Amino acid sequence: MATHIFTSIIANYIPKARVLAHSIKKHYSGAVFHLFLSDATPAGLKDGREPFDRIWTLDDLDLENPRQWIFEHSLVEASTGIKGFALRKLLDMPDCSEVLYFDPDIIVLNRLDSILAHFGSASILLTPHLTEAETTREAILDNEICALQHGIYNLGFLGVKKSREGQRFAAWWASRLEQFCFDDIPRGLFTDQRWIDLVPAFFTDYAILRDPGYNVCTWNLTHRKVTGSLTAGLTVNGRPLVFYHFSGLDGGAQEGMLKKYGASMPALYELRRWYLGECDRMGQQELSAIPWKYASFDNGEPITARHRALYRERADLRSAFPDPFATADVKRSFYHWFEANGESKRNRRRRWWQAIGTSRALII
């Protein structure tokens, strides 16, 4: 029996996924590593030189209509939404004993034995964003309120054992993500993450991992002191740093929050420099600009959030336009229907002039 580990990405995250996979293979050579790709597969990715044991695409998952499903989701929603299906697939593999998920922007720096040991008493392993209460108003706003909005548990990591309860959890989570994996905080949703807040209510066979060495990130540095070096080893509050999460790296938030909460930890700046260098070595400059295949209709026009929302809200549109990306046949094209009936530029302009006319009438 083997431990199966996976991550979920779009193509421009391949360099980070490579760094993650290499770090896992270094510290746990017996793991089977899977890459789940919500995108077109770049040429040469399956040439046998990758650190991935298997690469999966949307067509490998049990989605009733993959093209409709992914059309309804943004880039982030799609990458997180397939995690439930991926988990279910891996748990069904004959040689699987447990499954670990890591976000692609995570680096494993130590053996995973301490994590796997928790499967002796639990089927679902979770890491909270925070394990201690903040003491300043600024940190409460940055960290505690942010966790309340996005989810108590960070789904950059998840562990699930192949057990009756573990598979029941996987089926439940996949079902929710199939229908409700949206970034809609006002409605209580944040992709795959907010659903996990319900785990302690719905399941009994779970463990909340509070070891400071797990899922270290800028949002929990107020209570986690990282010391040491890459050569001598990194510790957190005196314990081994098992895995570090570079959340927000590409958008600049990671660097800003590191300066704010980790300025006194030179070890983290060394780790950041090393990680950026590894990403470059794995093809960051070449691959980071790959456009997402599902960002546009097949005529090259961009798909907007309104396109996606309207299509998923209306069953009649899904029935009339079974392939929402297709534009060649005007009568069977959701794009052309939307241009004629939806919030097209022409309609927005008409509404704007109507609004101006109304406001003028009110003024007069």
N, C-alpha and C positions, 0 to 999 in steps of 0.2 A: 504494500500500500504506500501511496506517495502523497506528499503535500503539493497541491496545485496552487499556483500563485498567478494572479492576472492583473492587468491594468487595462484601462479603456481610454482611447485617444482618437483624435483626427490626425491627418497625415503630418501636419507641421509640428506635432509633438513627438515624432519618432526619435529625434536626438535625446530628449529627456527619458523616453521609455528605454532606450538603449542603456543610458547611464544607470537607470533603476535596475534593469535586468542584470547588468554586469555586477552591480553591487550585491544583488541577491545571490547570484551564482558564486560570488567570492565567499560569502558567509554561510551559504546553505546550498552546497553543491547537489544535494539530492532533490531539490525542488524542481517541479515542472512548471516552466513559465509560459504563460499565454498572453498574446497581444490581441485585444479586441479593437477593431478599426471601424469607426463610423464614417467611412470616407472611401474614396477610390484608393486602390492599392498602388502606390508608386512603383514605377518600373524598377526591377532589380531588388525589391525588398525581400523576395523569397529566393534569394540566390544561395542560401545555405551558410552565409557568413554572419547571419544575425544571431544575437543572443537569445532569440525567442524560440521556444520549442514548437510552438504552433501559432499561426496567425489566423484569426477568425474575422469574417466580415458580416454585414447585416444578413446576407443570404444564408448564413450558417445558423441563425437563431430562429426561434419558433415564433416569429412575427407573422400574423395573418396576412398583412400587406405591408412589407417593409418600406416601399416607396411612399405610400400614404402616411405611414407612421412617422417617418423621418421628416416629411414635408411639414408636419404639424409642429415640429420642434426646432428650436434654435440650436446653434452649435453646442452650447454647454448643456442644454436639456437633452440633446441626443446622446452625447458622450456619457452623461450620467444615467440616462434612462435605460441604456442597454445593460447596465450592470446587473440588474435582477435576472435578466435572461441568461447572461453569461454565468452567473453564480449557479443557476439551476442546471445549466448544461454541464458544468464542471462537476457538480455534486453527483450527477448521474453517471459519470465515468467509472468503470468497474474498479480501477486501481486507486480511486480517490479516497483518502481518509479525512481530509479537511481542505478548505479553501481559504486563502488569504487574498485580500484585495489591497493594493497600494495605488494611490494616485501617481501619475507619471512624474510629477515634480517632487517626489520623495527620494531620499537616498538612504539605503540601509548601511549602517556602520558597525554592526555587531551581530553576533549569532542570534538566531530567532528562537532558541530553545526555551527561553523564559516565557515567550508568548505562547508557544505550542503547549507548554505545560498546563496552561489554563484549560485546554480542551479536556483535561482529566475530570473537570467538574462542571463544565459549561459547554453549550453548543454554539452560542453566539457571543462574540467578543467585540466590545465597543470601547473607543477612546473618547472621553469628553474633550471639548475644546478647552475647558478649564477644570481644574481639580481643587482650586482654592479660591476663596472670595477675594475680590479686589479691595484695595484700601483707599484708593483715591477716586475722586469724581471722574477724572479724565480716563482712567483705566476702566472704570465701570462703563462709561460711554463707549469706549473703543472695544472692549472685550465682552463684558457681561451682556450688555444690551444687544451687541452684534450677535452673540450666541443665541439670545432669545429670538432674534429675527431669523437666523439661518439654521438653527438646530442646535440642541444641546451637545450632540455627539458629532464629531468630525468624521465624515465618510471618506476622508483620504485613506482611512484604514478600516477594514472590516474583516473579522474572522468568523467562519462558519464550519462547524463539524458535520460530517456526513452521518447524521442521526435522524431519527423521526422528527424531532423538534427542529433541527437545523433545516431539514428539507421542507417542513411546514412553513418556516420563516421565509425561505427562498421563494416558495410558491406565492405567499402573501405579498412579499415585497415586489416581485416581478409583476403581479397583477396590478398593484398600485402604480408602479412606474409606467406600465403600458398605457394607463388612462390618465394619470395625473402627475407626470413629471414635468412641472412647469416652474419657471422663475416668476412667482407671483406672490410676493411677500404680503401684500395687503389682504390676500385671500387665505393666508396661512400656509402657503406652499413655497418651498425652495428646493426645486429639483428633487433629487433622491433623498435629501438629508432630513427634512422635517418629518418624514414618515417614520424615521428611526426613533423619534421621541416617544412613539407609542410602544416600543418594544417592551419596556418594563411593565406596561399594562397588559399587553397581549400574550407575552411569553414569560415563562418562569426559568427556563434553562439558559440564562445569560450571565455574563460577567462584565463589569465595568472596570477597565484596566486603568489604574491610577498611578502606575509607575512613572516617575518624572522623565524617564528615558524614552518613553514611547510618544511618538507624534509631537515632538518638540517643534514649536513654530513661534513666530513673533507674537501671536495672540496669547501665549502663556509664559512669556519670558519674565513677567513681573515676579513670578515665584519659582523660576527655574534658572539656576546659575550654571552656565556651561563653561567648563574650564578644560585645560589640556591642549593638545595639538593633534593634527592628523597623524603624525609619526608616533607620538607617545600614547595616543588614545584620548578620546573625548569623554568627559563625564558630565552628568547633570545632577546637581546636589549630591555629588559623591558617588552616584550610580552610573553604570555604563550608558552612553547615548546609543540607543538601539536604532532608531530611525528619526531623521530630521525632514521636515516638510517645508519646501520653498514656495509655499502658496503666495500668489501675487507677484511672482518674480517678473514676469513679462510686462505687466502694467506699471511697475515701479512701486507698488504698495509695499512689497517685501522690504525693499531698501529703506523706504521711509519709516516703516514700523521698526526695523532693526535699529536705525539710528535713534529712535525714540525710546525703545525699551531694552536694546542690547548694546548700547554704546560702550558699556564697561566690560564687554565680553569679547576680547580680541580673537578668541578661538572661533567665534561665529563669522568674523570677517575673513579669517583664513579659509574656513569651510566654504563660504560664499565664493571666494576667488577660485578655489579649486573646482567647485561645481560648475561655474561659468566656463572654466577652461575645458572641463570634461564634455560639457554640452557642445562647445565649439568643435572639439575633437571628434564628436559623434555626428557632426554635420549640421549644426545649428545655423550657420550662415547660409548654407545651401538649401535647407529644407524648411526653415521657419516661415518663408514667404509663400509656401504652397497654398493656393486658395482652396477652401472647403468645397468639395464637389456639390454639396447640396445647398449652397448659398444662392444659386441662380436657377432660373428656368432654363430649359435646353436651348433657348434663343439668346442666352447671355444676360437677360434682364434680371436684376437682383430681386430676391424674394424678401418682402418686408415682414415685419411682425404682424401687420394687419392681414396680409395674405395668409399667414399661418393660422392666426386666430380664427379668421372667418371660415377657413376650410375645416378646421377641427370642430367648430361649433355647429356646422350644418351638415346633417346626414345627406340631404338632397344634393349638395355640391359634391360630396364624396362619391355618391352614386353616379352622378352625371359626368364627373371627370375622374375616372379611376386612376389615371396617372396624372397627378397634378403638375408634374414638371413638363409634360408634353405640350408643344405649341404649334406643331406643323398643321394639324387639322383645326381650323378656327372654330368649327362647330363642337369640337371635343376638347377645347383648350380652356382650362381654368384661368390662365393668364388673360386671354382675350375676353372671357366672360367678366372678369374683374375690371378690366379696362372699360368695359361698357356699362357695368352695373355697380362696381365697387368704388372704393375711394381712390379713383385714378386722379392724375394731375388735372384733367379737365373738370372732373366733378369737384375736386377741392377748390379749383379756381371759381367755379360757378357758386359754390357755397360761400366763398369769401366775398364775392360781389353781392350776393344776397344779404350777407351779414352787414356789409357796408350800407346797402340800401335801407335795411331795417334801422341801423343806427342813425342814418340821416333823417329818416322819418321821425324817430324819437326826438332828435335834436330840434327839428323844425316844430 
